[in-house]
Amino acid sequence: MNSIGMLRMKSERTLDIDDKLCACFIDGQKALVHVKWTKLMCILKENVIYWCGRRLISKLYVDESVKMRLDEGEIRSMKIGRGVR
């Protein structure tokens, strides 16, 4: 079932039980670009994600770097501190 169908089903259920419904829509593509990895690790710890899970995630993100070739042919290494793979 797609997300529109799920939202419709939830809203109909809410009407059936005479309850309130609040919906929030987020542009996921833009949101994921702005994830700060250090903050992500803190949130995972606060939500009781075990250390082995946090360690695995941190290995994917922490101290990540890329090499960029500039117009002059020079290659520079830069650290990445945001985004989601």
Phi and psi in radians as a Rosetta constraint file:
Dihedral C 1 N 2 CA 2 C 2 CIRCULARHARMONIC -1.413 0.35
Dihedral N 2 CA 2 C 2 N 3 CIRCULARHARMONIC 3.041 0.35
Dihedral C 2 N 3 CA 3 C 3 CIRCULARHARMONIC -1.189 0.35
Dihedral N 3 CA 3 C 3 N 4 CIRCULARHARMONIC -0.552 0.35
Dihedral C 3 N 4 CA 4 C 4 CIRCULARHARMONIC -1.158 0.35
Dihedral N 4 CA 4 C 4 N 5 CIRCULARHARMONIC -0.728 0.35
Dihedral C 4 N 5 CA 5 C 5 CIRCULARHARMONIC -1.113 0.35
Dihedral N 5 CA 5 C 5 N 6 CIRCULARHARMONIC -0.700 0.35
Dihedral C 5 N 6 CA 6 C 6 CIRCULARHARMONIC -1.129 0.35
Dihedral N 6 CA 6 C 6 N 7 CIRCULARHARMONIC -0.740 0.35
Dihedral C 6 N 7 CA 7 C 7 CIRCULARHARMONIC -1.127 0.35
Dihedral N 7 CA 7 C 7 N 8 CIRCULARHARMONIC -0.733 0.35
Dihedral C 7 N 8 CA 8 C 8 CIRCULARHARMONIC -1.102 0.35
Dihedral N 8 CA 8 C 8 N 9 CIRCULARHARMONIC -0.760 0.35
Dihedral C 8 N 9 CA 9 C 9 CIRCULARHARMONIC -1.091 0.35
Dihedral N 9 CA 9 C 9 N 10 CIRCULARHARMONIC -0.749 0.35
Dihedral C 9 N 10 CA 10 C 10 CIRCULARHARMONIC -1.123 0.35
Dihedral N 10 CA 10 C 10 N 11 CIRCULARHARMONIC -0.744 0.35
Dihedral C 10 N 11 CA 11 C 11 CIRCULARHARMONIC -1.182 0.35
Dihedral N 11 CA 11 C 11 N 12 CIRCULARHARMONIC -0.664 0.35
Dihedral C 11 N 12 CA 12 C 12 CIRCULARHARMONIC -1.136 0.35
Dihedral N 12 CA 12 C 12 N 13 CIRCULARHARMONIC -0.714 0.35
Dihedral C 12 N 13 CA 13 C 13 CIRCULARHARMONIC -1.097 0.35
Dihedral N 13 CA 13 C 13 N 14 CIRCULARHARMONIC -0.713 0.35
Dihedral C 13 N 14 CA 14 C 14 CIRCULARHARMONIC -1.094 0.35
Dihedral N 14 CA 14 C 14 N 15 CIRCULARHARMONIC -0.719 0.35
Dihedral C 14 N 15 CA 15 C 15 CIRCULARHARMONIC -1.131 0.35
Dihedral N 15 CA 15 C 15 N 16 CIRCULARHARMONIC -0.672 0.35
Dihedral C 15 N 16 CA 16 C 16 CIRCULARHARMONIC -1.060 0.35
Dihedral N 16 CA 16 C 16 N 17 CIRCULARHARMONIC -0.673 0.35
Dihedral C 16 N 17 CA 17 C 17 CIRCULARHARMONIC -1.694 0.35
Dihedral N 17 CA 17 C 17 N 18 CIRCULARHARMONIC 0.155 0.35
Dihedral C 17 N 18 CA 18 C 18 CIRCULARHARMONIC 0.946 0.35
Dihedral N 18 CA 18 C 18 N 19 CIRCULARHARMONIC 0.922 0.35
Dihedral C 18 N 19 CA 19 C 19 CIRCULARHARMONIC -2.058 0.35
Dihedral N 19 CA 19 C 19 N 20 CIRCULARHARMONIC 2.983 0.35
Dihedral C 19 N 20 CA 20 C 20 CIRCULARHARMONIC -1.606 0.35
Dihedral N 20 CA 20 C 20 N 21 CIRCULARHARMONIC 2.618 0.35
Dihedral C 20 N 21 CA 21 C 21 CIRCULARHARMONIC -2.295 0.35
Dihedral N 21 CA 21 C 21 N 22 CIRCULARHARMONIC 2.344 0.35
Dihedral C 21 N 22 CA 22 C 22 CIRCULARHARMONIC -2.199 0.35
Dihedral N 22 CA 22 C 22 N 23 CIRCULARHARMONIC 2.263 0.35
Dihedral C 22 N 23 CA 23 C 23 CIRCULARHARMONIC -2.102 0.35
Dihedral N 23 CA 23 C 23 N 24 CIRCULARHARMONIC 2.473 0.35
Dihedral C 23 N 24 CA 24 C 24 CIRCULARHARMONIC -2.250 0.35
Dihedral N 24 CA 24 C 24 N 25 CIRCULARHARMONIC 2.276 0.35
Dihedral C 24 N 25 CA 25 C 25 CIRCULARHARMONIC -1.951 0.35
Dihedral N 25 CA 25 C 25 N 26 CIRCULARHARMONIC 2.275 0.35
Dihedral C 25 N 26 CA 26 C 26 CIRCULARHARMONIC -2.146 0.35
Dihedral N 26 CA 26 C 26 N 27 CIRCULARHARMONIC 2.377 0.35
Dihedral C 26 N 27 CA 27 C 27 CIRCULARHARMONIC -1.352 0.35
Dihedral N 27 CA 27 C 27 N 28 CIRCULARHARMONIC 1.683 0.35
Dihedral C 27 N 28 CA 28 C 28 CIRCULARHARMONIC -1.048 0.35
Dihedral N 28 CA 28 C 28 N 29 CIRCULARHARMONIC -0.660 0.35
Dihedral C 28 N 29 CA 29 C 29 CIRCULARHARMONIC -1.095 0.35
Dihedral N 29 CA 29 C 29 N 30 CIRCULARHARMONIC -0.793 0.35
Dihedral C 29 N 30 CA 30 C 30 CIRCULARHARMONIC -1.233 0.35
Dihedral N 30 CA 30 C 30 N 31 CIRCULARHARMONIC -0.651 0.35
Dihedral C 30 N 31 CA 31 C 31 CIRCULARHARMONIC -1.119 0.35
Dihedral N 31 CA 31 C 31 N 32 CIRCULARHARMONIC -0.714 0.35
Dihedral C 31 N 32 CA 32 C 32 CIRCULARHARMONIC -1.200 0.35
Dihedral N 32 CA 32 C 32 N 33 CIRCULARHARMONIC -0.474 0.35
Dihedral C 32 N 33 CA 33 C 33 CIRCULARHARMONIC -1.175 0.35
Dihedral N 33 CA 33 C 33 N 34 CIRCULARHARMONIC -0.477 0.35
Dihedral C 33 N 34 CA 34 C 34 CIRCULARHARMONIC -1.757 0.35
Dihedral N 34 CA 34 C 34 N 35 CIRCULARHARMONIC 0.244 0.35
Dihedral C 34 N 35 CA 35 C 35 CIRCULARHARMONIC -1.261 0.35
Dihedral N 35 CA 35 C 35 N 36 CIRCULARHARMONIC 2.167 0.35
Dihedral C 35 N 36 CA 36 C 36 CIRCULARHARMONIC -1.583 0.35
Dihedral N 36 CA 36 C 36 N 37 CIRCULARHARMONIC 2.182 0.35
Dihedral C 36 N 37 CA 37 C 37 CIRCULARHARMONIC -1.129 0.35
Dihedral N 37 CA 37 C 37 N 38 CIRCULARHARMONIC -0.666 0.35
Dihedral C 37 N 38 CA 38 C 38 CIRCULARHARMONIC -1.120 0.35
Dihedral N 38 CA 38 C 38 N 39 CIRCULARHARMONIC -0.695 0.35
Dihedral C 38 N 39 CA 39 C 39 CIRCULARHARMONIC -1.169 0.35
Dihedral N 39 CA 39 C 39 N 40 CIRCULARHARMONIC -0.680 0.35
Dihedral C 39 N 40 CA 40 C 40 CIRCULARHARMONIC -1.014 0.35
Dihedral N 40 CA 40 C 40 N 41 CIRCULARHARMONIC -0.765 0.35
Dihedral C 40 N 41 CA 41 C 41 CIRCULARHARMONIC -1.127 0.35
Dihedral N 41 CA 41 C 41 N 42 CIRCULARHARMONIC -0.697 0.35
Dihedral C 41 N 42 CA 42 C 42 CIRCULARHARMONIC -1.110 0.35
Dihedral N 42 CA 42 C 42 N 43 CIRCULARHARMONIC -0.747 0.35
Dihedral C 42 N 43 CA 43 C 43 CIRCULARHARMONIC -1.126 0.35
Dihedral N 43 CA 43 C 43 N 44 CIRCULARHARMONIC -0.719 0.35
Dihedral C 43 N 44 CA 44 C 44 CIRCULARHARMONIC -1.086 0.35
Dihedral N 44 CA 44 C 44 N 45 CIRCULARHARMONIC -0.692 0.35
Dihedral C 44 N 45 CA 45 C 45 CIRCULARHARMONIC -1.176 0.35
Dihedral N 45 CA 45 C 45 N 46 CIRCULARHARMONIC -0.741 0.35
Dihedral C 45 N 46 CA 46 C 46 CIRCULARHARMONIC -1.113 0.35
Dihedral N 46 CA 46 C 46 N 47 CIRCULARHARMONIC -0.508 0.35
Dihedral C 46 N 47 CA 47 C 47 CIRCULARHARMONIC -1.669 0.35
Dihedral N 47 CA 47 C 47 N 48 CIRCULARHARMONIC 0.385 0.35
Dihedral C 47 N 48 CA 48 C 48 CIRCULARHARMONIC 0.973 0.35
Dihedral N 48 CA 48 C 48 N 49 CIRCULARHARMONIC 0.784 0.35
Dihedral C 48 N 49 CA 49 C 49 CIRCULARHARMONIC -1.463 0.35
Dihedral N 49 CA 49 C 49 N 50 CIRCULARHARMONIC 2.190 0.35
Dihedral C 49 N 50 CA 50 C 50 CIRCULARHARMONIC -1.029 0.35
Dihedral N 50 CA 50 C 50 N 51 CIRCULARHARMONIC 2.683 0.35
Dihedral C 50 N 51 CA 51 C 51 CIRCULARHARMONIC -1.001 0.35
Dihedral N 51 CA 51 C 51 N 52 CIRCULARHARMONIC -0.611 0.35
Dihedral C 51 N 52 CA 52 C 52 CIRCULARHARMONIC -1.170 0.35
Dihedral N 52 CA 52 C 52 N 53 CIRCULARHARMONIC -0.634 0.35
Dihedral C 52 N 53 CA 53 C 53 CIRCULARHARMONIC -1.202 0.35
Dihedral N 53 CA 53 C 53 N 54 CIRCULARHARMONIC -0.747 0.35
Dihedral C 53 N 54 CA 54 C 54 CIRCULARHARMONIC -1.128 0.35
Dihedral N 54 CA 54 C 54 N 55 CIRCULARHARMONIC -0.674 0.35
Dihedral C 54 N 55 CA 55 C 55 CIRCULARHARMONIC -1.116 0.35
Dihedral N 55 CA 55 C 55 N 56 CIRCULARHARMONIC -0.736 0.35
Dihedral C 55 N 56 CA 56 C 56 CIRCULARHARMONIC -1.065 0.35
Dihedral N 56 CA 56 C 56 N 57 CIRCULARHARMONIC -0.800 0.35
Dihedral C 56 N 57 CA 57 C 57 CIRCULARHARMONIC -1.129 0.35
Dihedral N 57 CA 57 C 57 N 58 CIRCULARHARMONIC -0.722 0.35
Dihedral C 57 N 58 CA 58 C 58 CIRCULARHARMONIC -1.157 0.35
Dihedral N 58 CA 58 C 58 N 59 CIRCULARHARMONIC -0.578 0.35
Dihedral C 58 N 59 CA 59 C 59 CIRCULARHARMONIC -1.102 0.35
Dihedral N 59 CA 59 C 59 N 60 CIRCULARHARMONIC -0.526 0.35
Dihedral C 59 N 60 CA 60 C 60 CIRCULARHARMONIC -1.304 0.35
Dihedral N 60 CA 60 C 60 N 61 CIRCULARHARMONIC -0.520 0.35
Dihedral C 60 N 61 CA 61 C 61 CIRCULARHARMONIC -1.997 0.35
Dihedral N 61 CA 61 C 61 N 62 CIRCULARHARMONIC -0.762 0.35
Dihedral C 61 N 62 CA 62 C 62 CIRCULARHARMONIC -1.217 0.35
Dihedral N 62 CA 62 C 62 N 63 CIRCULARHARMONIC 2.436 0.35
Dihedral C 62 N 63 CA 63 C 63 CIRCULARHARMONIC 1.056 0.35
Dihedral N 63 CA 63 C 63 N 64 CIRCULARHARMONIC 0.531 0.35
Dihedral C 63 N 64 CA 64 C 64 CIRCULARHARMONIC -1.360 0.35
Dihedral N 64 CA 64 C 64 N 65 CIRCULARHARMONIC 2.427 0.35
Dihedral C 64 N 65 CA 65 C 65 CIRCULARHARMONIC -2.479 0.35
Dihedral N 65 CA 65 C 65 N 66 CIRCULARHARMONIC 2.834 0.35
Dihedral C 65 N 66 CA 66 C 66 CIRCULARHARMONIC -2.298 0.35
Dihedral N 66 CA 66 C 66 N 67 CIRCULARHARMONIC 2.752 0.35
Dihedral C 66 N 67 CA 67 C 67 CIRCULARHARMONIC -1.912 0.35
Dihedral N 67 CA 67 C 67 N 68 CIRCULARHARMONIC 2.292 0.35
Dihedral C 67 N 68 CA 68 C 68 CIRCULARHARMONIC -2.048 0.35
Dihedral N 68 CA 68 C 68 N 69 CIRCULARHARMONIC 2.361 0.35
Dihedral C 68 N 69 CA 69 C 69 CIRCULARHARMONIC -1.704 0.35
Dihedral N 69 CA 69 C 69 N 70 CIRCULARHARMONIC 2.128 0.35
Dihedral C 69 N 70 CA 70 C 70 CIRCULARHARMONIC -1.517 0.35
Dihedral N 70 CA 70 C 70 N 71 CIRCULARHARMONIC 2.942 0.35
Dihedral C 70 N 71 CA 71 C 71 CIRCULARHARMONIC -0.987 0.35
Dihedral N 71 CA 71 C 71 N 72 CIRCULARHARMONIC -0.593 0.35
Dihedral C 71 N 72 CA 72 C 72 CIRCULARHARMONIC -1.351 0.35
Dihedral N 72 CA 72 C 72 N 73 CIRCULARHARMONIC -0.025 0.35
Dihedral C 72 N 73 CA 73 C 73 CIRCULARHARMONIC 1.619 0.35
Dihedral N 73 CA 73 C 73 N 74 CIRCULARHARMONIC -0.126 0.35
Dihedral C 73 N 74 CA 74 C 74 CIRCULARHARMONIC -1.256 0.35
Dihedral N 74 CA 74 C 74 N 75 CIRCULARHARMONIC 2.467 0.35
Dihedral C 74 N 75 CA 75 C 75 CIRCULARHARMONIC -1.934 0.35
Dihedral N 75 CA 75 C 75 N 76 CIRCULARHARMONIC 2.227 0.35
Dihedral C 75 N 76 CA 76 C 76 CIRCULARHARMONIC -2.106 0.35
Dihedral N 76 CA 76 C 76 N 77 CIRCULARHARMONIC 2.543 0.35
Dihedral C 76 N 77 CA 77 C 77 CIRCULARHARMONIC -1.770 0.35
Dihedral N 77 CA 77 C 77 N 78 CIRCULARHARMONIC 2.328 0.35
Dihedral C 77 N 78 CA 78 C 78 CIRCULARHARMONIC -2.295 0.35
Dihedral N 78 CA 78 C 78 N 79 CIRCULARHARMONIC 2.487 0.35
Dihedral C 78 N 79 CA 79 C 79 CIRCULARHARMONIC -1.429 0.35
Dihedral N 79 CA 79 C 79 N 80 CIRCULARHARMONIC 2.541 0.35
Dihedral C 79 N 80 CA 80 C 80 CIRCULARHARMONIC -1.869 0.35
Dihedral N 80 CA 80 C 80 N 81 CIRCULARHARMONIC 2.393 0.35
Dihedral C 80 N 81 CA 81 C 81 CIRCULARHARMONIC -2.201 0.35
Dihedral N 81 CA 81 C 81 N 82 CIRCULARHARMONIC 0.064 0.35
Dihedral C 81 N 82 CA 82 C 82 CIRCULARHARMONIC -2.497 0.35
Dihedral N 82 CA 82 C 82 N 83 CIRCULARHARMONIC 2.941 0.35
Dihedral C 82 N 83 CA 83 C 83 CIRCULARHARMONIC 1.735 0.35
Dihedral N 83 CA 83 C 83 N 84 CIRCULARHARMONIC 2.950 0.35
Dihedral C 83 N 84 CA 84 C 84 CIRCULARHARMONIC -2.261 0.35
Dihedral N 84 CA 84 C 84 N 85 CIRCULARHARMONIC 2.397 0.35
